[in-house]
């Protein structure tokens, strides 16, 4: 009988340890599930900020290019009138 009780106690301890392990894994999984949307939101925000910064840079480049074209057209007009 004592052998049976000993095996039963060992099996119960193993099951309890397994249950604790599963509970810990579940808790980690639930924490990850909570953190993931926050991480995704942060990544999305960073991507949107980078896109906005890129758009702003492109707009500045377009403006510089337009200013240079206007200056060049002005200079060409000045030289054109002097040549004629």
Residue frames relative to the residue before (quaternion, step in Angstrom):
aa qw qx qy qz dx dy dz
X 1.0000 0.0000 0.0000 0.0000 0.00 0.00 0.00
X 0.6572 0.5215 -0.3367 0.4275 3.59 0.88 -0.85
X 0.6010 0.5501 -0.3564 0.4573 3.61 1.09 -0.61
X 0.6513 0.5109 -0.3058 0.4705 3.57 0.98 -0.84
X 0.6565 0.4997 -0.3073 0.4742 3.59 0.94 -0.87
X 0.6430 0.5304 -0.3194 0.4507 3.57 0.97 -0.88
X 0.6659 0.4851 -0.2961 0.4832 3.59 0.92 -0.86
X 0.6433 0.5235 -0.3150 0.4614 3.55 1.01 -0.84
X 0.6536 0.5071 -0.3059 0.4712 3.59 0.98 -0.84
X 0.6443 0.5147 -0.3108 0.4726 3.56 1.03 -0.85
X 0.6554 0.5073 -0.3070 0.4679 3.57 0.94 -0.89
X 0.6414 0.5188 -0.3213 0.4650 3.59 0.98 -0.83
X 0.6514 0.5064 -0.3108 0.4719 3.59 0.97 -0.86
X 0.6477 0.5132 -0.3168 0.4655 3.60 1.00 -0.80
X 0.6455 0.5061 -0.3134 0.4785 3.58 0.97 -0.85
X 0.6540 0.5092 -0.3145 0.4627 3.58 0.93 -0.89
X 0.6474 0.5057 -0.3171 0.4739 3.60 0.97 -0.82
X 0.6471 0.5177 -0.3120 0.4647 3.57 1.00 -0.84
X 0.6337 0.5240 -0.3189 0.4714 3.57 1.00 -0.84
X 0.6482 0.5052 -0.3194 0.4719 3.61 0.93 -0.88
X 0.6388 0.5275 -0.3203 0.4595 3.58 0.98 -0.87
X 0.6677 0.4946 -0.2952 0.4716 3.58 0.93 -0.90
X 0.6369 0.5249 -0.3273 0.4601 3.58 1.02 -0.81
X 0.6466 0.5120 -0.3142 0.4703 3.59 1.01 -0.82
X 0.6473 0.5105 -0.3154 0.4701 3.57 0.98 -0.85
X 0.6402 0.5212 -0.3147 0.4685 3.57 1.01 -0.84
X 0.6480 0.5164 -0.3179 0.4609 3.58 0.95 -0.87
X 0.6507 0.5012 -0.3135 0.4766 3.60 0.94 -0.88
X 0.6438 0.5312 -0.3106 0.4548 3.55 1.00 -0.87
X 0.6617 0.4970 -0.2999 0.4746 3.58 0.98 -0.88
X 0.6327 0.5196 -0.3302 0.4697 3.59 1.02 -0.77
X 0.6476 0.5072 -0.3144 0.4738 3.58 0.97 -0.85
X 0.6362 0.5289 -0.3277 0.4561 3.57 1.01 -0.81
X 0.6565 0.4895 -0.3099 0.4831 3.59 1.09 -0.68
X 0.6932 0.4924 -0.2737 0.4496 3.57 0.96 -0.91
X 0.6068 0.6091 -0.3616 0.3605 3.60 0.95 -0.83
X 0.6736 0.4693 -0.3347 0.4626 3.67 0.76 -0.82
X 0.6304 0.5232 -0.3378 0.4634 3.59 1.05 -0.73
X 0.6531 0.5016 -0.3129 0.4734 3.58 0.98 -0.87
X 0.6491 0.5144 -0.3163 0.4626 3.57 0.96 -0.85
X 0.6387 0.5159 -0.3234 0.4705 3.58 1.00 -0.80
X 0.6511 0.5078 -0.3136 0.4688 3.60 0.99 -0.83
X 0.6485 0.5048 -0.3156 0.4744 3.59 0.97 -0.84
X 0.6486 0.5141 -0.3161 0.4639 3.57 0.96 -0.87
X 0.6470 0.5178 -0.3199 0.4594 3.58 0.98 -0.87
X 0.6517 0.5072 -0.3155 0.4674 3.60 0.96 -0.87
X 0.6439 0.5173 -0.3213 0.4632 3.58 0.98 -0.82
X 0.6584 0.5002 -0.3072 0.4711 3.58 0.98 -0.85
X 0.6373 0.5174 -0.3263 0.4687 3.59 1.03 -0.78
X 0.6516 0.5088 -0.3108 0.4689 3.58 0.97 -0.88
X 0.6492 0.5133 -0.3113 0.4670 3.57 1.00 -0.83
X 0.6476 0.5095 -0.3137 0.4718 3.58 0.99 -0.83
X 0.6458 0.5073 -0.3169 0.4744 3.59 0.99 -0.84
X 0.6456 0.5124 -0.3179 0.4685 3.59 0.98 -0.83
X 0.6507 0.5136 -0.3150 0.4622 3.58 0.94 -0.87
X 0.6402 0.5206 -0.3187 0.4665 3.57 1.02 -0.83
X 0.6452 0.5193 -0.3085 0.4679 3.57 1.01 -0.88
X 0.6498 0.5127 -0.3130 0.4657 3.58 0.95 -0.88
X 0.6408 0.5217 -0.3210 0.4628 3.57 0.99 -0.81
X 0.6437 0.5102 -0.3178 0.4737 3.59 1.00 -0.81
X 0.6482 0.5090 -0.3161 0.4700 3.58 0.99 -0.82
X 0.6360 0.5198 -0.3262 0.4679 3.60 0.99 -0.81
X 0.6564 0.5115 -0.3070 0.4619 3.56 0.97 -0.89
X 0.6438 0.5103 -0.3191 0.4726 3.60 0.96 -0.86
X 0.6525 0.5175 -0.3068 0.4607 3.54 0.94 -0.92
X 0.6558 0.5038 -0.3038 0.4731 3.56 0.95 -0.89
X 0.6376 0.5206 -0.3216 0.4680 3.61 0.98 -0.84
X 0.6678 0.4958 -0.3032 0.4651 3.58 0.94 -0.87
X 0.6339 0.5210 -0.3285 0.4678 3.59 1.01 -0.78
X 0.6513 0.5094 -0.3150 0.4661 3.57 1.00 -0.83
X 0.6457 0.5083 -0.3173 0.4733 3.60 0.99 -0.82
X 0.6495 0.5113 -0.3117 0.4685 3.55 0.97 -0.88
X 0.6477 0.5060 -0.3187 0.4721 3.60 0.93 -0.86
X 0.6364 0.5258 -0.3214 0.4638 3.58 1.03 -0.82
X 0.6675 0.4940 -0.2961 0.4719 3.58 0.93 -0.94
X 0.6435 0.5155 -0.3247 0.4635 3.57 0.96 -0.84
X 0.6402 0.5149 -0.3228 0.4699 3.56 1.02 -0.79
X 0.6444 0.5162 -0.3244 0.4616 3.61 1.00 -0.81
X 0.6985 0.4520 -0.2761 0.4812 3.55 0.87 -0.95
X 0.6127 0.5563 -0.3418 0.4453 3.55 1.07 -0.69
X 0.6814 0.4732 -0.2986 0.4719 3.59 0.94 -0.82
X 0.6461 0.5137 -0.3298 0.4581 3.62 1.07 -0.66
X 0.6331 0.5294 -0.3314 0.4573 3.57 1.03 -0.78
X 0.6986 0.4412 -0.2726 0.4929 3.58 0.96 -0.81
